[in-house]
Amino acid sequence: MTEYFLEPASLAKRHRAERRYRLYGQLAIGLALLFLVLIFTSLIARGYGALQQTEMRLDTIFDKDVIGDGGIQADYQKLARNALSEIFPGVKNRKDKRKLYQLLSDGAGYQLGNSVQNDPSIIGARQSIWVLAADDVDMYLKGNVTEGLDESERRLNDRQIAWINALQEMGRLELRFNSRFFTLGDSREPELAGILGAMTGTLFTLLVCFALSFPLGVLAAIYLEEFAPKNWFADLIEININNLAAVPSIVFGLLGLAIFLSLLNMPRSAPLVGGLVLALMTLPTIIIAARAALKSVPPSIRQAALGLGASPMQSVFHHVLPSAMPGILTGAIIGMAQALGETAPLLMIGMVAFIVDIPQSIVDPATALPVQIFIWADSPERAFVEKTAAGILVLLAFLVAMNLSAIILRRRFERRW
C-alpha cells in the first residue's frame, strides 16, 4: 500500500524532469539559432559593401597623340589623370598631383581602353565616362575612414578628403552596383578583385572530385555490402575506411603533395590535382553513406529478384541499387559539401597562388573559394574585409544549396519500407 501511495509523486517527478529536459532542448535550439542569426547578420553587414563600388565621372578627351590608333599598349591611365587634373586646375605641385592621382583606381585606364576597343570612333572626342575610384575613396564614402584621426594615421590626408568632398558636391562620385565582383578574377587592388576565378576553379575541382569519388565509392560499397566474403580481410578494409573518414584533411593534402606533385609531376595549383586530393578525402564518406543506403533496402527485394531468376549481379544493379540511390546521392552531396569547404589540403598542393586569369580547363592554374577567402583575409587593405565577408556569403550560399538539394532528393525519392 505504501508503494501505491508513492507512485503518483514519483510520476509527477518524472513529468517535471521531462518538462525540464524539453525546456533545455528548446533553449539549446534557441541559442543555436541566435548565434546563427548573429553570424549571418555580421557577415551581411560586412559583406554588403562589396556589392557597391565607388565610381568617378570624368570628362575624358581621347587624345589621339596619347592613344595613337587605339592599341592596347596606349597609356589610357594618362587620359584619366588628365581628365582629373581638368577638374582641379589649381593643383600644380608635383607632390599634390601625385596625391590627386591616387584617388583614381589603376583600373580606370583599363576601362577607358575598353571604351576605345568597343567604339574606336571616340578617338579624338570628349566623352563623359564613369571609371573606378581608388579603394581609399570607396572606404571614405562608405564611412570607414574616421576624419577625427590624426592625418598620419589615415591613408587619406586632409587635401585628398577635401578633393573627395568637392567631387561629391559636383555629382562626380557615386556608389554603384559592383558587377565586377562576380565577373573578374583576383587582383592586388581591392576595387578590381572579383570572385569569378575562384568560383570557376571550385567548379572544376568539384567536377573532378565527383567524377572520381562517386563511381568508385558506390562500386566499393556495393562490393563490400553485397559480394565481399565476411572474413578478417573484409573487416580490416571496413576498419580502415572508417578510420580514413576521421583523418584530418591536411593529411590528404600532404599525400597529394608527395604523390601527385612530387612523384607524378602533375600541374601545381590546378583543379585536376585539387579534385584528386578532395576525391581521396571524400571517398570514405561516400562509401559509408552508400553502404548504409544499401543496407536499408529490405532483403525481400533481393530474394524476390533471385526467386524470379535474376543473377546476384542483376539483383543488385537492377533492383537494390535503384532503391538505395536516393540515400547514396544524399550522402554524396553531403560529402561534396564537405569537400567544398576544405582549405588545408588545397593549400598543401599550391592552390594558394595569386591567380588573375579565369581558368578555362582543369589543368589551368586556379584557386578555390575557401582559399580565395583565406587570401583576402590575410590582405592588409581595409577594403578586402568586405571582399572576405562577401566571399564567405557566396561560399555559404553554395553550401546551403547543396545541403538543401540533399534534403529535397531524400524527401522526394526516399522509400519507406
C-alpha positions in Angstrom: 0.0 0.0 0.0 2.9 2.4 0.8 4.3 1.9 -2.7 0.9 2.6 -4.2 0.6 6.0 -2.5 4.2 6.9 -3.5 3.6 6.2 -7.2 1.8 9.5 -8.1 4.6 11.5 -6.5 7.2 9.6 -8.5 5.1 10.0 -11.7 4.9 13.8 -11.1 8.6 13.9 -10.5 9.3 12.2 -13.8 6.9 14.6 -15.6 8.7 17.6 -14.1 12.0 16.1 -15.3 10.6 15.6 -18.8 9.4 19.2 -19.0 12.8 20.4 -17.7 14.7 18.4 -20.3 12.3 19.6 -23.0 13.0 23.2 -21.9 16.7 22.6 -22.0 16.4 21.3 -25.6 14.3 24.4 -26.6 16.9 26.7 -25.0 19.7 24.9 -26.8 17.9 25.3 -30.2 17.1 28.9 -29.4 20.7 29.7 -28.6 21.9 27.9 -31.7 19.5 29.9 -33.9 20.5 33.1 -32.1 24.2 32.6 -32.8 23.4 31.7 -36.4 21.4 34.9 -36.8 24.3 36.9 -35.3 26.9 35.3 -37.6 24.8 35.9 -40.7 23.9 39.5 -39.6 27.6 40.2 -39.1 28.6 38.7 -42.4 25.9 40.6 -44.3 26.7 43.9 -42.6 30.4 43.5 -43.5 29.9 41.9 -47.0 27.1 44.1 -48.3 29.6 46.9 -49.1 31.4 44.6 -51.6 28.3 44.8 -53.8 28.7 48.5 -54.2 31.8 50.3 -55.6 32.6 54.0 -55.9 32.9 55.3 -59.4 34.0 58.7 -60.6 32.7 60.6 -63.6 35.4 62.0 -65.8 35.0 64.2 -68.9 37.8 62.4 -70.8 39.4 63.7 -74.0 40.6 60.7 -76.0 43.7 62.4 -77.3 45.0 60.8 -80.4 48.5 61.9 -79.6 48.3 59.8 -76.4 46.5 56.7 -77.6 47.5 56.6 -81.3 45.4 54.1 -83.2 43.7 52.8 -80.0 46.0 49.9 -79.4 46.1 48.1 -76.0 49.6 49.4 -75.3 48.4 53.0 -75.1 48.7 55.0 -71.8 45.0 55.2 -71.1 45.7 55.9 -67.4 47.2 59.2 -68.5 43.9 60.2 -70.1 42.2 59.6 -66.8 44.8 61.6 -64.9 44.5 64.5 -67.4 40.7 64.5 -67.0 41.0 64.6 -63.2 43.5 67.4 -63.5 41.0 69.4 -65.5 38.5 69.2 -62.6 41.2 70.7 -60.2 43.3 73.1 -62.3 44.7 74.7 -59.2 46.7 71.6 -58.3 50.1 72.4 -59.8 52.6 70.9 -57.4 54.0 67.6 -58.4 53.6 66.1 -55.0 50.0 67.3 -54.8 49.3 65.9 -58.3 50.6 62.5 -57.2 48.2 62.6 -54.2 45.3 63.7 -56.5 46.0 60.8 -58.9 45.9 58.4 -56.0 42.1 59.0 -56.0 41.9 57.0 -59.3 41.9 53.3 -59.4 44.5 51.6 -61.6 41.5 50.0 -63.4 40.4 53.4 -64.7 42.8 53.1 -67.6 41.6 49.7 -68.5 38.0 51.0 -68.6 39.0 53.8 -70.9 40.8 51.3 -73.1 37.8 49.1 -73.2 35.7 52.0 -74.3 38.1 52.7 -77.2 38.1 49.0 -78.2 34.3 48.9 -78.2 34.0 52.2 -80.1 37.1 53.4 -81.9 35.2 56.4 -83.3 35.5 58.2 -79.9 39.3 58.7 -80.6 39.8 62.5 -80.7 36.4 63.2 -79.0 35.4 64.1 -75.4 33.3 61.6 -73.5 31.8 61.6 -70.1 32.7 58.2 -68.6 32.3 56.6 -65.2 35.6 55.0 -64.0 36.6 53.2 -60.8 37.8 55.3 -57.9 40.5 54.0 -55.6 39.7 51.8 -52.7 40.5 54.5 -50.2 37.9 56.8 -51.8 35.4 53.9 -51.7 36.1 53.3 -48.0 35.7 57.1 -47.3 32.3 57.2 -49.0 31.1 54.1 -47.1 32.0 55.8 -43.8 35.0 53.6 -42.9 37.5 56.5 -42.7 37.5 58.5 -39.5 38.3 62.1 -40.2 38.9 62.8 -36.5 42.1 60.8 -36.5 45.5 62.4 -36.9 46.5 62.8 -40.6 49.4 60.5 -40.1 47.1 57.7 -39.0 44.9 57.9 -42.1 45.5 56.7 -45.6 43.8 59.9 -46.9 45.2 63.3 -46.0 43.1 66.4 -45.5 43.6 67.7 -49.0 42.5 64.4 -50.5 39.4 64.4 -48.3 38.7 67.9 -49.5 39.0 66.8 -53.1 36.7 63.9 -52.5 34.1 66.2 -50.9 34.4 68.6 -53.8 33.8 65.7 -56.3 30.8 64.6 -54.3 29.3 68.1 -54.4 29.8 68.2 -58.2 28.0 64.9 -58.5 31.1 63.1 -59.9 31.2 60.4 -57.2 28.6 57.6 -56.8 28.2 54.3 -55.2 27.1 51.8 -57.9 26.4 48.1 -58.1 29.7 46.2 -58.3 29.1 43.7 -61.0 32.9 43.2 -61.3 32.8 41.2 -58.1 31.1 38.4 -60.0 32.8 38.9 -63.4 36.5 39.4 -62.6 39.3 37.3 -61.1 41.6 38.2 -58.2 43.6 41.4 -58.1 46.0 43.2 -55.8 43.7 46.2 -55.9 40.5 45.7 -53.8 38.2 47.6 -56.2 39.3 45.3 -59.1 39.2 42.0 -57.1 36.4 39.5 -58.2 35.4 36.0 -57.3 34.7 34.5 -60.7 38.1 32.9 -60.9 37.7 31.2 -57.5 34.1 30.1 -58.4 35.3 28.6 -61.7 38.3 26.9 -60.0 35.9 25.5 -57.4 33.5 24.2 -60.0 36.3 22.4 -61.9 37.7 21.0 -58.7 34.3 19.6 -57.6 33.6 18.1 -61.0 36.9 16.2 -60.9 36.2 15.2 -57.3 32.7 13.9 -58.1 33.7 12.1 -61.3 36.3 10.1 -59.3 34.8 9.6 -55.9 31.2 8.9 -56.7 31.5 5.9 -59.0 34.5 4.4 -57.1 32.7 4.9 -53.8 29.4 3.4 -54.9 31.2 0.4 -56.5 33.3 -0.2 -53.4 30.2 0.0 -51.2 28.3 -2.5 -53.5 31.2 -4.9 -53.3 31.7 -4.7 -49.6 28.0 -4.9 -48.8 26.8 -7.4 -51.3 29.6 -9.6 -52.5 32.6 -9.4 -50.2 33.1 -12.5 -48.0 32.6 -11.9 -44.3 36.2 -12.6 -43.1 39.0 -10.8 -41.4 40.2 -9.1 -44.6 36.8 -7.5 -45.3 36.7 -6.4 -41.6 40.2 -4.9 -42.0 39.1 -2.9 -45.1 36.0 -1.7 -43.2 38.0 -0.5 -40.2 40.4 1.3 -42.5 37.6 3.1 -44.4 36.1 4.2 -41.1 39.5 5.4 -39.9 40.1 7.3 -43.2 36.8 9.2 -42.7 38.2 10.6 -39.5 41.7 11.5 -40.8 42.5 15.3 -40.7 42.1 16.8 -44.2 45.7 18.2 -44.2 47.0 14.6 -44.3 45.3 14.2 -47.7 47.0 17.4 -48.8 50.4 16.0 -47.8 49.6 12.8 -49.6 48.7 14.8 -52.8 51.9 16.9 -52.4 54.0 13.8 -52.2 52.4 11.7 -54.9 50.6 13.9 -57.4 53.1 16.8 -57.4 56.5 15.4 -56.4 56.2 11.9 -57.8 53.9 12.3 -60.8 54.8 15.9 -61.7 51.2 16.9 -62.2 50.5 20.7 -62.7 50.7 22.7 -59.5 47.7 24.8 -58.4 45.4 23.0 -60.9 41.8 21.9 -60.3 42.9 18.4 -61.5 45.2 17.9 -58.6 42.8 19.6 -56.2 40.0 17.3 -57.3 42.1 14.2 -56.9 43.0 15.2 -53.3 39.4 16.0 -52.4 38.3 12.8 -54.0 40.6 10.8 -51.7 39.2 12.7 -48.8 35.5 12.3 -49.8 35.7 8.6 -50.8 35.4 7.1 -47.3 32.3 9.3 -46.6 30.6 8.2 -49.8 31.4 4.6 -49.2 30.0 4.7 -45.7 26.8 6.5 -46.8 26.3 4.2 -49.8 26.7 1.1 -47.6 24.1 2.4 -45.2 21.7 3.1 -48.0 22.2 -0.4 -49.5 21.8 -2.0 -46.0 18.4 -0.1 -45.6 16.9 -1.9 -48.7 14.8 -4.9 -47.3 16.2 -8.4 -48.0 12.9 -9.3 -49.6 13.8 -7.1 -52.6 16.9 -9.3 -53.2 15.1 -12.5 -52.5 12.2 -11.6 -54.9 14.6 -10.8 -57.7 16.6 -14.0 -57.1 13.4 -16.0 -57.0 12.4 -14.7 -60.4 15.6 -16.0 -61.9 17.8 -12.8 -61.7 21.5 -13.3 -61.1 23.1 -11.8 -58.0 24.6 -9.0 -60.2 21.2 -8.3 -61.8 19.5 -8.3 -58.4 21.9 -5.7 -57.1 22.1 -3.4 -60.1 18.5 -3.6 -61.3 16.7 -3.6 -58.0 18.8 -2.9 -54.9 20.9 -0.1 -56.3 17.9 2.0 -57.7 16.1 1.6 -54.4 19.2 2.8 -52.5 20.2 5.6 -54.9 18.3 8.4 -53.1 20.3 7.7 -49.9 23.5 7.3 -51.9 23.0 10.7 -53.6 22.3 12.3 -50.3 25.5 11.0 -48.8 27.5 12.0 -51.9 26.1 15.6 -51.9 26.9 16.0 -48.2 30.4 14.6 -48.9 30.8 17.1 -51.7 29.6 19.9 -49.5 32.3 19.0 -47.0 34.9 19.0 -49.8 33.7 22.4 -50.9 34.6 24.0 -47.6 38.1 22.4 -47.3 41.1 24.7 -47.3 44.0 22.9 -45.8 44.6 20.2 -48.5 44.3 22.8 -51.2 46.9 25.0 -49.5 49.3 22.0 -49.4 49.1 21.5 -53.2 49.7 25.1 -54.1 46.2 26.4 -54.8 47.0 29.4 -52.7 48.8 31.0 -55.6 47.7 34.5 -56.8 45.7 33.8 -60.0 44.2 36.7 -62.0 43.0 34.9 -65.1 39.9 32.8 -65.2 40.7 29.1 -65.6 39.5 27.5 -68.8 40.2 23.9 -68.0 41.1 21.5 -65.2 44.8 21.9 -65.8 44.9 25.7 -65.8 46.3 27.4 -62.6 43.3 28.2 -60.3 42.3 28.8 -56.8 39.1 27.8 -54.9 36.6 29.7 -52.9 37.9 28.8 -49.4 41.4 29.6 -50.4 40.4 32.9 -52.0 38.7 33.9 -48.8 41.9 33.0 -46.9 44.0 35.1 -49.2 41.7 38.1 -48.9 41.5 37.8 -45.1 45.3 38.0 -45.0 45.4 41.2 -47.1 46.2 44.4 -45.2 43.8 46.7 -47.1 40.6 47.6 -45.3 38.6 47.1 -48.5 39.4 43.4 -48.5 37.4 43.0 -45.3 34.3 43.5 -47.4 35.5 41.1 -50.0 36.2 38.5 -47.4 32.8 38.7 -45.9 31.1 38.7 -49.3 33.2 35.6 -50.3 32.1 33.8 -47.2 28.4 34.6 -48.0 28.9 33.1 -51.5 30.5 30.0 -50.1 27.7 29.6 -47.6 25.2 30.0 -50.4 26.8 27.1 -52.2 26.8 25.0 -49.1 23.2 25.8 -48.3 22.2 25.0 -51.9 24.0 21.6 -51.8 22.5 20.6 -48.4 19.1 21.8 -49.5 19.3 19.7 -52.6 20.3 16.7 -50.5 17.2 17.2 -48.3 14.9 17.6 -51.4 16.3 14.4 -53.0 15.9 12.5 -49.8 12.3 13.6 -49.3 11.3 13.3 -53.0 12.7 9.8 -53.8 13.1 8.2 -50.4 11.1 5.0 -50.0 9.7 3.8 -46.7 9.7 0.1 -46.3 
